[in-house]
Amino acid sequence: MIKKIFILNGVHTSGKDTFVKCINGYGIDAVHYSYVDFTRDMLESKGVNVKDKSNKLRKLLCDVNNALEEYGDIPFKDCLNIADNFHQNWLEGDWLFIDCRESKKIERLKQALNAKTVFVKSNKTITADNLADKAVAEEYEYDYVIQNTGSLDDFRNNTIDFIKDVIKIKDVIK
């Protein structure tokens, strides 16, 4: 299978993790990474409980990530390094999904990595307490929009339609 890179977006709890897990469930080895993973790993190594996923932690991740961007563009360079490892087969997988929130960052990654963009559309109302969550770019022109506004079965079917479109086949076993 030809390796592919996607920039993935959606509000938190919109179903991005479930989307990638569904893809894996259909036999495609999909790797899921985030623009903030470097920052998350760094904070965890210093004793911060990054499993918390509270609004307070999300704000801390956003603030530190933004500071690392200003300092040396570290999160962007980290994503480029992950993509390079993916292409060199040092990071196994068929498809790489990189979570990213803000439209300028999405476009920059898309251009640098020759990637496609995917938005998981949810009907959930989320209170945004940090710049990254406030900047979820619904207005960005994505290559793919995956609806997660119905049942889990509906979401799985939308994921199957995405897979079919990407690999250009007519039927995937449901």
C-alpha positions as CSV (number, residue, x, y, z in Angstrom):
1,M,0.0,0.0,0.0
2,I,1.2,3.5,-0.8
3,K,2.0,5.5,2.3
4,K,-0.2,8.5,2.9
5,I,-0.2,11.4,5.3
6,F,-3.3,13.2,6.5
7,I,-3.7,16.3,8.7
8,L,-6.6,15.5,11.0
9,N,-8.8,18.1,12.8
10,G,-11.9,18.3,14.8
11,V,-13.0,19.6,18.2
12,H,-11.9,17.5,21.2
13,T,-14.1,14.5,21.7
14,S,-15.3,14.7,18.1
15,G,-14.2,11.2,17.3
16,K,-10.7,11.6,15.8
17,D,-9.3,8.7,17.9
18,T,-12.3,6.5,17.0
19,F,-11.9,7.4,13.3
20,V,-8.2,6.2,13.3
21,K,-9.1,3.1,15.3
22,C,-11.9,2.3,12.7
23,I,-9.4,2.6,9.9
24,N,-7.1,0.2,11.7
25,G,-10.0,-2.2,12.2
26,Y,-10.4,-2.4,8.4
27,G,-6.8,-3.6,7.9
28,I,-5.0,-0.4,7.2
29,D,-2.1,0.3,9.6
30,A,-2.9,3.8,10.6
31,V,-0.6,5.7,12.9
32,H,-2.0,8.6,15.0
33,Y,0.2,11.5,16.1
34,S,-0.5,15.0,17.3
35,Y,1.1,18.4,16.8
36,V,1.3,18.5,20.6
37,D,2.8,15.1,21.2
38,F,6.4,16.4,21.6
39,T,5.1,18.9,24.2
40,R,3.0,16.2,25.9
41,D,5.9,13.8,26.2
42,M,8.2,16.6,27.5
43,L,5.7,17.5,30.2
44,E,5.1,13.9,31.1
45,S,8.8,13.4,31.5
46,K,8.7,16.2,34.1
47,G,5.9,14.5,36.1
48,V,2.9,16.2,34.7
49,N,-0.2,13.9,34.5
50,V,-0.9,14.2,30.8
51,K,-3.7,11.5,30.9
52,D,-5.9,14.0,32.8
53,K,-7.3,15.6,29.6
54,S,-8.9,18.4,31.7
55,N,-9.3,21.9,30.3
56,K,-6.5,23.0,32.6
57,L,-4.1,20.5,31.0
58,R,-5.3,21.3,27.5
59,K,-4.5,25.0,28.2
60,L,-1.0,24.1,29.5
61,L,-0.3,22.0,26.4
62,C,-1.4,24.8,24.2
63,D,0.6,27.5,26.0
64,V,3.8,25.4,26.2
65,N,3.4,24.3,22.6
66,N,3.0,27.9,21.5
67,A,6.1,28.9,23.4
68,L,8.1,26.1,21.7
69,E,6.9,27.4,18.4
70,E,8.1,30.9,19.1
71,Y,11.4,29.6,20.5
72,G,12.4,27.4,17.6
73,D,9.4,26.1,15.6
74,I,9.9,22.8,17.6
75,P,6.4,21.3,17.2
76,F,6.4,21.8,13.4
77,K,10.0,20.4,13.1
78,D,8.9,17.4,15.3
79,C,6.0,16.7,12.9
80,L,8.4,16.9,9.9
81,N,10.7,14.4,11.7
82,I,7.8,12.0,12.4
83,A,6.8,12.2,8.8
84,D,10.3,11.6,7.6
85,N,10.6,8.5,10.0
86,F,7.3,7.3,8.5
87,H,8.5,7.6,4.9
88,Q,11.8,6.0,5.8
89,N,9.9,3.0,7.4
90,W,11.5,3.8,10.8
91,L,7.9,4.4,11.9
92,E,5.7,1.6,10.7
93,G,2.3,2.1,9.2
94,D,0.5,2.7,5.9
95,W,-1.2,6.0,6.8
96,L,-0.1,8.7,9.2
97,F,-2.6,11.0,10.8
98,I,-1.3,14.2,12.4
99,D,-3.8,16.1,14.6
100,C,-3.5,19.8,14.2
101,R,-6.0,22.5,15.1
102,E,-5.2,25.9,13.6
103,S,-5.7,26.6,9.9
104,K,-2.3,28.2,9.3
105,K,-0.5,25.2,10.9
106,I,-2.8,22.8,9.0
107,E,-1.9,24.5,5.7
108,R,1.8,24.7,6.5
109,L,1.9,20.9,7.3
110,K,-0.2,20.1,4.3
111,Q,2.2,21.9,2.0
112,A,5.4,20.6,3.7
113,L,4.2,17.0,3.8
114,N,2.2,16.9,0.6
115,A,-0.7,15.7,2.8
116,K,-4.4,15.6,2.6
117,T,-6.6,17.2,5.2
118,V,-9.5,15.5,7.1
119,F,-12.1,17.1,9.4
120,V,-14.2,15.0,11.8
121,K,-17.5,16.9,12.1
122,S,-19.3,16.4,15.3
123,N,-22.6,18.0,16.5
124,K,-21.1,18.3,20.1
125,T,-21.0,21.8,21.6
126,I,-17.6,22.3,23.3
127,T,-16.4,25.1,25.5
128,A,-13.0,26.2,24.3
129,D,-10.6,27.3,27.1
130,N,-7.4,27.6,25.1
131,L,-6.2,29.1,21.9
132,A,-5.9,25.7,20.1
133,D,-9.4,24.7,20.9
134,K,-10.7,28.1,20.0
135,A,-8.9,27.9,16.7
136,V,-10.4,24.6,15.5
137,A,-10.7,25.6,11.9
138,E,-14.1,24.4,10.7
139,E,-14.1,27.0,8.0
140,Y,-10.9,25.6,6.4
141,E,-11.4,23.9,3.1
142,Y,-10.6,20.2,3.9
143,D,-10.0,17.5,1.4
144,Y,-12.3,15.2,3.4
145,V,-15.1,15.9,6.0
146,I,-16.2,12.9,8.0
147,Q,-19.6,13.3,9.6
148,N,-19.9,12.0,13.2
149,T,-23.3,13.4,13.8
150,G,-25.3,10.2,14.0
151,S,-24.8,6.8,15.5
152,L,-21.5,4.9,15.8
153,D,-22.6,2.7,12.9
154,D,-23.2,5.8,10.8
155,F,-19.7,7.0,11.7
156,R,-18.2,3.6,10.8
157,N,-20.0,3.8,7.4
158,N,-18.6,7.3,6.8
159,T,-15.1,6.0,7.7
160,I,-15.6,3.1,5.2
161,D,-16.6,5.7,2.5
162,F,-13.4,7.6,3.3
163,I,-11.3,4.5,3.0
164,K,-12.9,3.6,-0.3
165,D,-12.3,7.1,-1.7
166,V,-8.7,7.2,-0.6
167,I,-7.7,3.8,-2.0
168,K,-10.1,4.1,-5.0
169,I,-12.0,0.9,-4.6
170,K,-15.7,0.3,-4.9
171,D,-16.4,-2.2,-2.1
172,V,-15.0,-2.6,1.4
173,I,-16.5,-5.4,3.5
174,K,-18.7,-3.8,6.2
